[in-house]
Structure formats: C-alpha cells, structure tokens
Amino acid sequence: MVIEPSTRSELVSYPIRDIVQEAKALEKQGTKMTYLNIGDPAPFGFRPPQHILDAAAQALKGNYSGYAPSEGDPELREAVAEFERVAPEDVFVTAGLSEGIDLLFQAMVDPGRNILLPIPTYPLYLTKERISYGTVDFYDCDSGFEPDLDSLRKSINKYTKALLVINPNNPTGAVYSRKTLQGIVDIAGEAKLPIISDDVYDQMVFEGGMTHMRDLSKDVPIVCGNSLSKNYLYPGARVGYLAFHGEGWGSMKEAIQRLCNQRLSVNWEMQRAYIAAIKGPHGHIEKFNGELKKRRDLMMKRIGAIPGLSTAAPKGAFYAFIKVEGPWKSDLEFVRGLLKCGVVTVPGSGFAPTLKGKYFRMVFLPTLAQLDDAFDKIEKYMKVGR
Ligand SMILES: Cc1ncc(COP(=O)(O)O)c(C=O)c1O
C-alpha cells in the first residue's frame, strides 16, 4: 500500500534545510563540512544572555506547566505592547515568528489572492503563499538589494492583500533607507493596503542604524512580527509575536484569535523568558553586532578578491546573498559543487525563483578563522570551476 501525500504538502519546500541531507551524505563519506546554510547563532558559540536563560529556568520551577492563554501570557503581551507602543490586545504570541507568518497567511490569503513579496525573499513566505493557493507576486529588490519603488507600484494588483517588508533583510543583509521605507508607506497608503513588517533582525544592525517601519506608517495599518530567535540569540525557544498597529485590523485580529485558539497555546516557560528578554539589559546586542561587523568586513574582503563573486555589503542580520559568474549552469550546480569542497550554502533560487543570474546565500556567523578557511575553499573552487 502506498500512502500518497496531499498535493498541498508537495508545494512545501525549505531550501535552507533541504540542502543538509546532501551535505550529511557527503559527510558520511568523509568530507569535513562547514555549515553556512542556516541562520542559527548557537552552533557558532553564541549563547542567549544569561538573564534570559535564568528566567526560563525559573519558569520551569514555577506554575507554568499548563496551557498558556492562546493569545499569549498577559505579562508578555504587556511587555511587547509597551515595546511596540500598541495595546496588549493588539499582541498575539506565536511559536516563533514562523507561526506568526503561518497565521497571517491563513487569516489573510484566500486562493488567488496574495501578499506581495520582495524578491529575493525569506523562503517560508514563498511556501506559505503556495500552500494558500495564492498567486505568487514579487517586487524587485535586486539592485543594491534596496526595494525598487517603481516595481512595487507596478506589482500591486487587485489580488494584492498586503505588502511584505523584511528589514533588515534575509537573505541580503540590506537595511533599507528611511526614504525607501517612506516610499513604501506612501505606496501602501495610496493602494489602501496594509504592510507586514518582518522585524526579526531589527536589533542586528552594525552599520548606519535603521528606521522602523512602525515609526513611519502613521495612517497605514501595519503588523510587525518579531521573536526571541535572532535579537536574543535564542531560536530554540520558539517564541515570537505579531503586533497590530493602526486602524482597520478588528476582524483580522478576531481571525488571528481563532487561529490561536485552535492550536491551544505557545510554550509557557519560554514566554516567561521572553518577558525577561524585553525588560532586561540589552548589552549583548552591541557585543554581538561588533562581532558581526568584524565577520562582515572579512567576508567582503575575501569576496572582493575572488573573481566571479560580488555582493552589496550587508549592514544588518548575518547573511550575504552573493552573485556568481562562471560556467555553472545553475545556482544549484554551483552549490552542489561547493558542497563537495566542504562548504554548505543555499542556492539563491530558493529565495528568488524568478531572479535572473546565479546567487547563493551564506551566513557569516562562524569565527574569523572558520570564515577564512571556508573562503579558501570557495576561492579554490571558483578557480577550478572557472
Ligand atoms: C526573515 C525571517 N523571518 C522570520 C523567521 C522565522 O524566525 P522564528 O520562527 O525563529 O522566529 C526567520 C528565520 O530565519 C527569518 O529569517
């Protein structure tokens, strides 16, 4: 008997992890691998701040073994509300922002409709759009990785339900200018569309500072998503939130509440840890950003010296989206070849299915020595490949 999976499940892919199976197979045959595919600080020695871990440990000893309220721990909702400058009722706690994204698609996207995505984009949005049977539409961000406002304006159509902005960006590390963000807000206002602002890297900015979409949006409804994962170096905690700003969200919030109710609740102990994160000292951020900048500088130096590789310097998050010129027929062929040299990256097409040219995404979280070693391998591979 063959149990066939649903057609919906066939639409799911997650290229950041899909490549790992191939890497593991090569590892078994003896190739030593450097994993530059996944945006997780933990394997590279970065730990959540101690006061957050202490709060999680404390919560395990407390009375948090039951189901939490579906919309989230009341104290966490209050802490987030203060941080986001909304009311606690505007905040919904989710299992990482990943679940927040899932709930938004379920609540907003009927078949044939869409959330307008930047290209390149974080792959989860692509999958969610596909499994909502949405029409996948993009606006360009490939020139210097800044959103192209003309493309944004032209890509809005009668099926568009909302605009997505990821700032700082995964996969490019771009941090958008105030002018660009204002332009996006103006376009959303003209088109009467809400904005989804993925702020999951909003404290990981190591050059030039950043403007928050929520500080510009005024009359445009916006929903901000964030989590413990990146800003507090605690992706395993799996806690995040959605915060609704502005007018017009009434029935959408009711829909989100229903969706929260049907999945009962989010891990309560970890919600307590998030309270400590928001309210506690934030000294880790400057330290972490200092480390990221050192790594970014080394990476850019190495990329600049390798013919066939180019990118715009990331200013935030910990990713680079690198353009490759050379004989490889596809980005997948390039990434598979690099895999055989012991470096795991992600093919650009996973983030940018319609973008012309070959790209790969790497994380620059490893130590300087590990990064140097990975770039030695990349350099050698590029020479042979070319
Ligand atoms: C842009 C972006 N949004 C959302 C997420 C989901 O994060 P989490 O579910 O860990 O909060 C990620 C994770 O890498 C991301 O890069």
The ligand as a Tripos MOL2 file, in Angstrom:
@<TRIPOS>MOLECULE
LIG
   16    16     1     0     0
SMALL
NO_CHARGES

@<TRIPOS>ATOM
      1 C1         13.1540   36.9760    7.7880 C.3       1 LIG1
      2 C2         12.7590   35.9220    8.7520 C.ar      1 LIG1
      3 N1         11.5180   35.9320    9.2450 N.ar      1 LIG1
      4 C3         11.0970   35.0060   10.1160 C.ar      1 LIG1
      5 C4         11.9440   33.9910   10.5270 C.ar      1 LIG1
      6 C5         11.3990   32.9580   11.4770 C.3       1 LIG1
      7 O1         12.0020   33.0810   12.7020 O.3       1 LIG1
      8 P1         11.4940   32.3420   14.0280 P.3       1 LIG1
      9 O2         10.3880   31.4540   13.6650 O.co2     1 LIG1
     10 O3         12.6810   31.6060   14.5400 O.co2     1 LIG1
     11 O4         11.0710   33.4480   14.9440 O.co2     1 LIG1
     12 C6         13.2440   33.9360   10.0430 C.ar      1 LIG1
     13 C7         14.1420   32.8380   10.4360 C.2       1 LIG1
     14 O5         15.2300   32.6630    9.9460 O.2       1 LIG1
     15 C8         13.6710   34.9260    9.1320 C.ar      1 LIG1
     16 O6         14.8970   34.9330    8.6300 O.3       1 LIG1
@<TRIPOS>BOND
     1     1     2 1
     2     2     3 ar
     3     2    15 ar
     4     3     4 ar
     5     4     5 ar
     6     5     6 1
     7     5    12 ar
     8     6     7 1
     9     7     8 1
    10     8     9 2
    11     8    10 1
    12     8    11 1
    13    12    13 1
    14    12    15 ar
    15    13    14 2
    16    15    16 1
@<TRIPOS>SUBSTRUCTURE
     1 LIG1         1 GROUP 0 **** ****
